[in-house]
Amino acid sequence: MNGTVFLNRAARPPAPDGEIWLSDLVGCRVEEVRTGREVGRVTGWQDFAGPAVTLEVTPDHGGQPVLVPYVRAICIEVDLAARRIRIDPPEGLLELNAVRAAVEGGRDAEKPPAPEGPAGADLIANGLAEAGRDEENPAEEGAAEQE
């Protein structure tokens, strides 16, 4: 049985230890670990029914949201108290969005606004999903597991 539960934020129970509410990430500043450069702020998320959620990070100067997989290999530090997520993206990840924007050109005006997550949902994440190469089984490179 499937369903959606709508709950006032104040009535929401605290997240269990080691888990978070995805909606608590909205508004967090995202910065690169290596350069200290601010990428933008989390404005939503997408759940593609895979092992990990993808964060939508909108640059402060505007433009297309950057899509950042919410996995331990990339989102290496999440500090909700400081409202900051520090990322170590693989080479080219952040540039993929610039390519997408160039290909789409002026078609953005035709698109409906992106939702802040699944309609009416406030999902709980089981921490960060593990992703990356399995050193003992290189054939599973890029496989991701949920904790």
N, C-alpha and C positions, 0 to 999 in steps of 0.2 A: 504494500500500500504506500503510495506517495502522497505528499502534501506539503504545504507551505505554512509555516507558523510565523505570524507577525507578533512581535513582542516589543513593547516600549523599552528603550535602552535602559531606563532606570530600573525596570523590573527584571532585566536580564541577570541571570546568575553569573558569578565570576567564572572565568575560564578555569578549568582544572590545571593543576601544576604542569608546566611544560607545554601548554597549549594556549592559543590566543583566539580572539574573535577577529576575523579578517577585516571587519569594519573598523577595528581599532587601528589598522594600518593606514586608513585613509587620512591624508594630511601629513603623514610622516615625510620628512625630508630624505631624499635618497642621494647618497654621495659615493663616488668611486674611492676605494681604499688607496690605490696606488697614487692617484693624482690629487685627491682631496676635492676634486671638481664636483659641484652639485649638479646632479642630473635633472632633478625636478622634485615634484611631490607626488605621492601616491594619490590618484584620483579615483581609482576603482580597481577591479580585478575581473578576470575571466576564468571560468572553470570549464575546461574542454573535456571533462570526464576522464582525464588522464591522471597520472600519479601526482601531478603538481598543479598548482594554481599559477596563473600568469598575472603579475601586477601591471597595471597601467600607470605609468609615471609621466606626468605632464610637465614639460619644461616651464620654468617660471616666466620665461620670455615668450611663451606661447608656442604653438606648433603642434605637430602630431605627437600623441603619447608614445613613449618608448615602452616596449613590451619586455618585461623582465621576469623570467621564470623564478618563482619563489621556491628555490631549492638551496640547500645548505652550501653547495659548491659555488654559488653565486652570491646569495644574500648571507654574507658571513657574520654579520652582527645586526641584531634587531634590538634597539633600545627604545621601548615604548615610553619610558619616563622622559627621555630626551627627544622623543618624536623623531628618531633617526634610524635609517637602515643603511648600513655600509655594504656596498657590493664590490665584488671582484669579477667583473664580466669577462667572458672569453673575448679574445680579439674579434672585432667586427660586430659584436652583438648590438651595441648601441647605434652603430652606423646602418644597420638593417632598416631601421625606421626611416632614416633620411632617404634611402633608396625607394622605400615604399611610397613616401610622400611625393617624390619626384615622378614616379610612375603614375600615381593617381592624379597628379596635376591639380586642376581646378575642380575635380569631381567631388571635393569635400562638401560643397554646399548642397549637393544632392543627397547626402547621407543623413540618416537620422542620428541624433546625438547618442553617443555610447552610454550604456547604463553603468551605474556605479557597482555593478555586480549582478548576480542573478536577481531577477525581479522580486523585491520584497525579502530577499534572503539575507541572513547574517550568519554565514557559515563559520563553524569553528574549525581551525586548521590544527592538525596534529603536528605542531611544530613545523619544521622545514623538511621537505622530502629529501631523501638522499638521491643524488644524481651524479653521473659521471662514469668514468671507466672502471670496470671491475678488474682490478690488477691481476687476479687469479684466473679470470676468464675474459680475455680481450675481445672475444666474439660478442660480448654483451656491452660493448662500448656505447655510451649514451643511454643505457638503461637506467630507469629511475625506480626507486622503491619508496613506498610510504612507510614511515616508522610505525 
